[in-house]
Amino acid sequence: MCGRYRRRSDKQRIAEAFEVGMGLEDLCLEPEEDISPGSLQPVVFRNDDGERQLELMRWGFKLPDRLLFNARSEGIDSSKFWSESFLERRCIVPADAVFESGPADKGKKKPKYEIAIPGQEPLGMAGVWKLWKNPKTEQWERTFAILTGEPNEIVAPIHDRMTTFLEPRDYAEYLAITERPPLHLLRILPAQKTRAKLVTPAPKVPEQTRLF
């Protein structure tokens, strides 16, 4: 799964990596070391004019009883909740690393691991977005979820789910308007490209940046 991630790349580096030409002028991005669901984060998507745009979206779709911030890659094309988004509203979430909690020994806290792809920063996490009406403001917001799938051999001992990363060569096809959803792009990241490193807990996200 993906419940925390880090983004150090600035908007110019993100724009270059994902070939974004819109939404940069008024966007101010500060590096964030421990991003949590409920916060506003930069997302790359294709707008109504077919152009790639970078925009802040809320991480997670709020339901009355839970927050949906991940979506399973397996069967997403037939999911009642996510299939329409995967067909029409795919997005890419920039990150530099994700964090996973591994199994803990009895009486001890769960160890925290940083999962990254050395030499590929920012990373492109496969995502989908939906509209959500904020009850506090009565305004519609774009919210996103990050796709997850089966783990590779590096991540499997740590967690039974893994963030679905896209290869840079697949960014254009993933964002393109297609008749059929690009399930073939939701591949398991090869273990030889993955680094898992034990890390100390990162600082908590300031409460004022969170909604939920």
Secondary structure, DSSP 8 states (H G I E B T S, - for coil): --SEEEE---HHHHHHHHT--BS-TT-----EEEE-TTBEEEEEEE-TTS-EEEEEEEESEE-SS-EE-EEESTTGGG-TTTHHHHHH-EEEEEESEEEEE----TTS---EEEEE-TT--SEEEEEEEEEEEETTTTEEEEEEEEEEE---TTTTTT-S-EE-B--GGGHHHHHS--SS--GGG-----GGG-EEEEE-------GGGB--
